[in-house]
Amino acid sequence: MKPAKSKKEQRQELDAQMREYLEHGGAINEVPRGISGRTDNRQPLPHVFDKKAESDTRTPVSEEIAAIEERRKPKPPERLAQPKKHTRARKKIIYDEFGEPLRWEWES
C-alpha cells in the first residue's frame, strides 16, 4: 500500500506543476472578487431541493413500519396438545375356538 502524501508534499507538488506551466508559456488570468461564472446572473440560483416536487413523491410508510414492528414482536406460544404416542404396529396372533393359532394380524 502506498503511503499517503502529506499536505506539505501535496503543496510542493502543486507549486512545481504551476512553475512548470508558467515557464512553458502558460498564463494565469486573475478574476476580481464578486464576479460570477454564470452567464446570466440576474436570476437567482435554482433551488436544488424543491419542496413541491418532494412532497408529491413522498410515500407514507406508517403502515409499513407498523407491519415491521408487528413481525418483530415475539409470537405467543401455541397451545401444545397432548403429544401423540407413536406406537409401532405389532403383530398379534389370532387363535381359533380350540386355542390353535389361526393367523397373524397387525394391530396399531
N, C-alpha and C positions, 0 to 999 in steps of 0.2 A: 504494500500500500504506500502510495506517495505521501510524503509529509506535506501538510497544508502550508501554503505560503503565509508568512506573517504580513501584517499591514505595512510594515516598513518595506518589505520586499516587493509587495504589490505596487506601492507608491514609486519605488525606484524603477520598476519595470515600465510603469506608465510614463514617467518622466523621460526615460530613454526612448520610448516609442515616439513621444511628442518631439523630442530633439531631432530624432532621425527624420521625421516628417517635415519639420521646418528646414532642415539642412538640405533636403532634396527639392526645395522649391514650394513646399506647401504653405498655405496661408490660413490664419485663423481670423474669422470675422467676429468682431465683438458686437454684441447686441445690447442696446441700452435696456435698463430695467423698466418693466411695465409694458413692454411691447409683447403682444400675443403672437403665437404661432398660427392662430386661426386666421383664415382669410376674411370671414365675416364675423367680426367680434361685437357687433351691435346687439345681437340677440344673446340672451343668457344661455349657458350650457344646458343641454338636455338632461333631464333627470334620469339617472340610471335606474332607480327604484321607483317606478311609477305605482302609486298606491291603488289606482283604479284597476290596473291590469292584475295586480297582486290579489286583490280581493275577489276577482272573478275566478281565478284559478285555484283558490284555496278549497280544500276538501275538508269537511268536518270529520274528525276522527274520533269523536267521543264514543260512538258505537264500537269502533274497532278497539279502543282502549278498554272499554267495558268487557268485550269478548276476551281479550288477552288476560285481563285480571281474573275473569271467571275461570279460565283454563288454568291459571296459576294456583288457584285455591286447591287444597288437598281434597280429594274425593272422599266422601264418607264411606266407611267400610260396608260392604254388602252383608246382608244377613246370611250367616252361614247356616245352611241346612245341615241336618244330620248327615255325616259322611256316609255315603253308600258303601255297604260292605261288599267288596268284590270277592265273592266266593267262586272258587273254581267248580266247574261241573264235576260231579262224582259219578262213578259207575255203581249202579245198585243192582243187586241180583233179585230177580223175581222168582218166587217159588210157586209150585202148583199146590193143589189141595193136600197132597200127600207129603209135602216137605221136600220134594225133589226140585233141584234148580231147573227152571224153565228157560229163562233168557236174562240177558243183561240190558238195563236201561240207563240212560244218562239223566241225572237229575241235577238241577242247578240250585 
